[in-house]
Amino acid sequence: MDKYELMRDIGSGNFGVARLMRNKETRELVAMKYIERGYKIDENVAREIINHRSLRHPNIIRFKKVVLTPTHLTIIMEYAAGGELFID
């Protein structure tokens, strides 16, 4: 996680916070979703990670890496600059 620098927070919700980070070596922007370890991480989160990691399509955000720290599950994914998607 030391190879990334924080740019800014880009969202938060019931399950955690998303931050815009930059890879210090490549300068690539990524989104990191932090989910606090504990009851919030259940079989639904595990299933989402397993399913999403296998998706390969130009219109779907790709998961790059999943990191488990002592306090959080962190999902590193492509950054989409278009903002949040709300469906009514």
NUMIKOL-489848 format. One record per atom (N, C-alpha, C): atom name; x, z, y. Coordinates in pm, whole numbers, plus 50000, padded with zeros to 5 digits. Each point is the difference from the previous one (the first is absolute). Layout:
% NUMIKOL-489848
node atom:CA xx:X zz:Z yy:Y;
...
% end
This chain:
% NUMIKOL-489848
node atom:N xx:50082 zz:50000 yy:49881;
node atom:CA xx:49918 zz:50000 yy:50119;
node atom:C xx:50087 zz:50000 yy:50126;
node atom:N xx:50127 zz:50031 yy:49986;
node atom:CA xx:50090 zz:50003 yy:50116;
node atom:C xx:50028 zz:49862 yy:50055;
node atom:N xx:49968 zz:49896 yy:49924;
node atom:CA xx:50031 zz:49866 yy:50049;
node atom:C xx:49892 zz:49946 yy:50094;
node atom:N xx:49898 zz:50081 yy:50031;
node atom:CA xx:49893 zz:49959 yy:50090;
node atom:C xx:49997 zz:50087 yy:50124;
node atom:N xx:49964 zz:49938 yy:50113;
node atom:CA xx:49982 zz:50076 yy:50123;
node atom:C xx:49855 zz:49989 yy:50045;
node atom:N xx:49947 zz:50110 yy:50051;
node atom:CA xx:49862 zz:50005 yy:50045;
node atom:C xx:49983 zz:49922 yy:50129;
node atom:N xx:49900 zz:49912 yy:50002;
node atom:CA xx:49966 zz:49927 yy:50122;
node atom:C xx:49882 zz:50070 yy:50069;
node atom:N xx:49890 zz:50019 yy:49923;
node atom:CA xx:49883 zz:50070 yy:50054;
node atom:C xx:49899 zz:50024 yy:49889;
node atom:N xx:49908 zz:50092 yy:50023;
node atom:CA xx:49887 zz:50019 yy:49909;
node atom:C xx:49902 zz:49886 yy:50024;
node atom:N xx:49943 zz:49948 yy:49891;
node atom:CA xx:49906 zz:49888 yy:50015;
node atom:C xx:49861 zz:50031 yy:49945;
node atom:N xx:49982 zz:50116 yy:49940;
node atom:CA xx:49867 zz:50036 yy:49952;
node atom:C xx:50001 zz:50130 yy:49924;
node atom:N xx:49881 zz:50057 yy:49987;
node atom:CA xx:49985 zz:50121 yy:49920;
node atom:C xx:49859 zz:50005 yy:49946;
node atom:N xx:49983 zz:50077 yy:49895;
node atom:CA xx:49869 zz:50010 yy:49937;
node atom:C xx:49992 zz:50125 yy:49916;
node atom:N xx:49901 zz:50002 yy:49912;
node atom:CA xx:49978 zz:50117 yy:49914;
node atom:C xx:50114 zz:50023 yy:49903;
node atom:N xx:50070 zz:49893 yy:49961;
node atom:CA xx:50100 zz:50013 yy:49895;
node atom:C xx:50143 zz:50005 yy:50051;
node atom:N xx:50023 zz:49973 yy:50127;
node atom:CA xx:50137 zz:50005 yy:50047;
node atom:C xx:50018 zz:49927 yy:50132;
node atom:N xx:50124 zz:49961 yy:50024;
node atom:CA xx:50037 zz:49933 yy:50124;
node atom:C xx:50080 zz:49875 yy:49968;
node atom:N xx:49986 zz:49899 yy:50084;
node atom:CA xx:50079 zz:49877 yy:49985;
node atom:C xx:50093 zz:49988 yy:50120;
node atom:N xx:50123 zz:49964 yy:49973;
node atom:CA xx:50100 zz:49988 yy:50105;
node atom:C xx:50069 zz:49865 yy:49993;
node atom:N xx:50027 zz:49945 yy:50117;
node atom:CA xx:50079 zz:49877 yy:50009;
node atom:C xx:50146 zz:50041 yy:49999;
node atom:N xx:50076 zz:49944 yy:49905;
node atom:CA xx:50141 zz:50034 yy:49985;
node atom:C xx:50082 zz:49871 yy:50002;
node atom:N xx:50128 zz:50012 yy:50035;
node atom:CA xx:50089 zz:49885 yy:49998;
node atom:C xx:50119 zz:50030 yy:49911;
node atom:N xx:50029 zz:49904 yy:49912;
node atom:CA xx:50117 zz:50010 yy:49914;
node atom:C xx:50123 zz:49988 yy:50088;
node atom:N xx:50088 zz:50099 yy:49996;
node atom:CA xx:50118 zz:50002 yy:50087;
node atom:C xx:50098 zz:49886 yy:49970;
node atom:N xx:50004 zz:49954 yy:49876;
node atom:CA xx:50094 zz:49894 yy:49962;
node atom:C xx:49944 zz:49861 yy:50029;
node atom:N xx:49875 zz:49975 yy:49958;
node atom:CA xx:49943 zz:49865 yy:50010;
node atom:C xx:49916 zz:49980 yy:50125;
node atom:N xx:49962 zz:50109 yy:50068;
node atom:CA xx:49913 zz:50000 yy:50118;
node atom:C xx:49856 zz:49961 yy:49966;
node atom:N xx:49968 zz:49992 yy:49871;
node atom:CA xx:49865 zz:49966 yy:49956;
node atom:C xx:49905 zz:50115 yy:50031;
node atom:N xx:49880 zz:49968 yy:50052;
node atom:CA xx:49897 zz:50099 yy:50025;
node atom:C xx:49918 zz:50018 yy:49873;
node atom:N xx:49972 zz:50125 yy:49967;
node atom:CA xx:49915 zz:50033 yy:49886;
node atom:C xx:49902 zz:50108 yy:50042;
node atom:N xx:49892 zz:50010 yy:49926;
node atom:CA xx:49905 zz:50109 yy:50019;
node atom:C xx:50023 zz:50100 yy:49888;
node atom:N xx:50004 zz:50127 yy:50034;
node atom:CA xx:50014 zz:50105 yy:49900;
node atom:C xx:49877 zz:50089 yy:50007;
node atom:N xx:49935 zz:50012 yy:49885;
node atom:CA xx:49881 zz:50085 yy:49988;
node atom:C xx:50043 zz:50129 yy:49931;
node atom:N xx:49982 zz:50112 yy:50069;
node atom:CA xx:50038 zz:50131 yy:49948;
node atom:C xx:49874 zz:50073 yy:49955;
node atom:N xx:49997 zz:50037 yy:49872;
node atom:CA xx:49889 zz:50077 yy:49945;
node atom:C xx:50057 zz:50134 yy:49954;
node atom:N xx:49945 zz:50108 yy:50054;
node atom:CA xx:50048 zz:50133 yy:49964;
node atom:C xx:49978 zz:50025 yy:49851;
node atom:N xx:50102 zz:50054 yy:49935;
node atom:CA xx:49988 zz:50029 yy:49857;
node atom:C xx:49899 zz:50111 yy:49978;
node atom:N xx:49932 zz:49992 yy:49888;
node atom:CA xx:49900 zz:50102 yy:49967;
node atom:C xx:49874 zz:49934 yy:49948;
node atom:N xx:49887 zz:50063 yy:50029;
node atom:CA xx:49873 zz:49954 yy:49944;
node atom:C xx:49961 zz:49860 yy:50048;
node atom:N xx:50053 zz:49955 yy:50115;
node atom:CA xx:49964 zz:49867 yy:50052;
node atom:C xx:50057 zz:49887 yy:49915;
node atom:N xx:50105 zz:50029 yy:49927;
node atom:CA xx:50060 zz:49899 yy:49913;
node atom:C xx:49936 zz:50016 yy:49863;
node atom:N xx:49912 zz:49908 yy:49967;
node atom:CA xx:49930 zz:50007 yy:49872;
node atom:C xx:50011 zz:49867 yy:49927;
node atom:N xx:49919 zz:49983 yy:49897;
node atom:CA xx:50007 zz:49877 yy:49921;
node atom:C xx:49961 zz:49876 yy:50080;
node atom:N xx:49919 zz:50015 yy:50105;
node atom:CA xx:49963 zz:49886 yy:50084;
node atom:C xx:50121 zz:49949 yy:50078;
node atom:N xx:50080 zz:50091 yy:50053;
node atom:CA xx:50122 zz:49960 yy:50073;
node atom:C xx:50097 zz:49934 yy:49904;
node atom:N xx:50017 zz:50057 yy:49883;
node atom:CA xx:50090 zz:49942 yy:49900;
node atom:C xx:49954 zz:49861 yy:49961;
node atom:N xx:49870 zz:49982 yy:49978;
node atom:CA xx:49946 zz:49869 yy:49963;
node atom:C xx:50020 zz:49899 yy:50112;
node atom:N xx:49978 zz:50043 yy:50126;
node atom:CA xx:50021 zz:49910 yy:50113;
node atom:C xx:50144 zz:49952 yy:50006;
node atom:N xx:50094 zz:50091 yy:49979;
node atom:CA xx:50142 zz:49963 yy:50005;
node atom:C xx:50034 zz:49902 yy:49888;
node atom:N xx:49957 zz:50031 yy:49880;
node atom:CA xx:50029 zz:49912 yy:49885;
node atom:C xx:49940 zz:49861 yy:50021;
node atom:N xx:49875 zz:49994 yy:50042;
node atom:CA xx:49935 zz:49871 yy:50021;
node atom:C xx:50060 zz:49923 yy:50116;
node atom:N xx:50023 zz:50067 yy:50111;
node atom:CA xx:50048 zz:49933 yy:50120;
node atom:C xx:50143 zz:49947 yy:49982;
node atom:N xx:50084 zz:50071 yy:49926;
node atom:CA xx:50138 zz:49956 yy:49979;
node atom:C xx:50007 zz:49868 yy:49925;
node atom:N xx:49898 zz:49971 yy:49920;
node atom:CA xx:50002 zz:49877 yy:49920;
node atom:C xx:49942 zz:49879 yy:50074;
node atom:N xx:49937 zz:50022 yy:50115;
node atom:CA xx:49939 zz:49889 yy:50075;
node atom:C xx:50106 zz:49917 yy:50071;
node atom:N xx:49986 zz:49867 yy:49990;
node atom:CA xx:50089 zz:49908 yy:50070;
node atom:C xx:49915 zz:49890 yy:50061;
node atom:N xx:49972 zz:50014 yy:50130;
node atom:CA xx:49917 zz:49901 yy:50069;
node atom:C xx:50039 zz:50005 yy:50147;
node atom:N xx:50007 zz:49884 yy:50068;
node atom:CA xx:50044 zz:50000 yy:50140;
node atom:C xx:49907 zz:50075 yy:50096;
node atom:N xx:49875 zz:50023 yy:49961;
node atom:CA xx:49905 zz:50069 yy:50088;
node atom:C xx:49980 zz:50147 yy:49966;
node atom:N xx:50083 zz:50053 yy:49911;
node atom:CA xx:49991 zz:50141 yy:49961;
node atom:C xx:50131 zz:50070 yy:50033;
node atom:N xx:49990 zz:50113 yy:50068;
node atom:CA xx:50118 zz:50081 yy:50033;
node atom:C xx:50070 zz:50040 yy:49870;
node atom:N xx:50131 zz:49983 yy:49994;
node atom:CA xx:50075 zz:50034 yy:49879;
node atom:C xx:50059 zz:50140 yy:50009;
node atom:N xx:49987 zz:50073 yy:49891;
node atom:CA xx:50071 zz:50127 yy:49988;
node atom:C xx:50145 zz:49968 yy:49970;
node atom:N xx:50091 zz:50064 yy:50070;
node atom:CA xx:50141 zz:49980 yy:49976;
node atom:C xx:50058 zz:50109 yy:49910;
node atom:N xx:49959 zz:50123 yy:50024;
node atom:CA xx:50057 zz:50112 yy:49926;
node atom:C xx:49908 zz:50121 yy:50012;
node atom:N xx:50003 zz:50085 yy:49900;
node atom:CA xx:49929 zz:50127 yy:50003;
node atom:C xx:50106 zz:50109 yy:49981;
node atom:N xx:50000 zz:50098 yy:50090;
node atom:CA xx:50100 zz:50107 yy:49997;
node atom:C xx:49928 zz:50134 yy:49993;
node atom:N xx:50042 zz:50084 yy:49908;
node atom:CA xx:49944 zz:50134 yy:49988;
node atom:C xx:50101 zz:50100 yy:50055;
node atom:N xx:49961 zz:50073 yy:50105;
node atom:CA xx:50085 zz:50103 yy:50058;
node atom:C xx:49943 zz:50136 yy:49960;
node atom:N xx:50069 zz:50108 yy:50031;
node atom:CA xx:49945 zz:50132 yy:49967;
node atom:C xx:49865 zz:50028 yy:50066;
node atom:N xx:49971 zz:49936 yy:50112;
node atom:CA xx:49876 zz:50030 yy:50072;
node atom:C xx:49900 zz:49884 yy:50006;
node atom:N xx:50045 zz:49876 yy:49981;
node atom:CA xx:49913 zz:49884 yy:50019;
node atom:C xx:50023 zz:49891 yy:49896;
node atom:N xx:49896 zz:49921 yy:49980;
node atom:CA xx:50010 zz:49872 yy:49932;
node atom:C xx:50006 zz:49898 yy:50113;
node atom:N xx:50102 zz:49918 yy:50004;
node atom:CA xx:50018 zz:49903 yy:50107;
node atom:C xx:49993 zz:49860 yy:49943;
node atom:N xx:49911 zz:49918 yy:50057;
node atom:CA xx:49986 zz:49861 yy:49958;
node atom:C xx:50059 zz:49913 yy:50111;
node atom:N xx:50102 zz:49923 yy:49965;
node atom:CA xx:50064 zz:49910 yy:50095;
node atom:C xx:49944 zz:49861 yy:49975;
node atom:N xx:49944 zz:49938 yy:50106;
node atom:CA xx:49935 zz:49871 yy:49984;
node atom:C xx:50029 zz:49909 yy:50118;
node atom:N xx:49968 zz:49873 yy:49983;
node atom:CA xx:50016 zz:49905 yy:50110;
node atom:C xx:49920 zz:50050 yy:50120;
node atom:N xx:50048 zz:49965 yy:50119;
node atom:CA xx:49930 zz:50037 yy:50122;
node atom:C xx:49920 zz:49881 yy:50049;
node atom:N xx:49871 zz:50021 yy:50025;
node atom:CA xx:49913 zz:49898 yy:50057;
node atom:C xx:49964 zz:50045 yy:50141;
node atom:N xx:50040 zz:49923 yy:50099;
node atom:CA xx:49986 zz:50040 yy:50139;
node atom:C xx:49859 zz:49983 yy:50056;
node atom:N xx:49905 zz:49954 yy:49918;
node atom:CA xx:49866 zz:49970 yy:50050;
node atom:C xx:49912 zz:50119 yy:50029;
node atom:N xx:50040 zz:50120 yy:49966;
node atom:CA xx:49919 zz:50118 yy:50024;
node atom:C xx:49917 zz:50038 yy:49880;
node atom:N xx:49910 zz:50097 yy:50021;
node atom:CA xx:49917 zz:50051 yy:49891;
node atom:C xx:49887 zz:49904 yy:49968;
node atom:N xx:49953 zz:50004 yy:49877;
node atom:CA xx:49888 zz:49920 yy:49955;
node atom:C xx:49881 zz:50092 yy:49980;
node atom:N xx:49895 zz:49979 yy:50076;
node atom:CA xx:49877 zz:50077 yy:49985;
node atom:C xx:49890 zz:49910 yy:49951;
node atom:N xx:49925 zz:50047 yy:49900;
node atom:CA xx:49888 zz:49923 yy:49948;
node atom:C xx:49873 zz:50078 yy:50025;
node atom:N xx:49902 zz:49936 yy:50060;
node atom:CA xx:49870 zz:50066 yy:50027;
node atom:C xx:49906 zz:49976 yy:49885;
% end
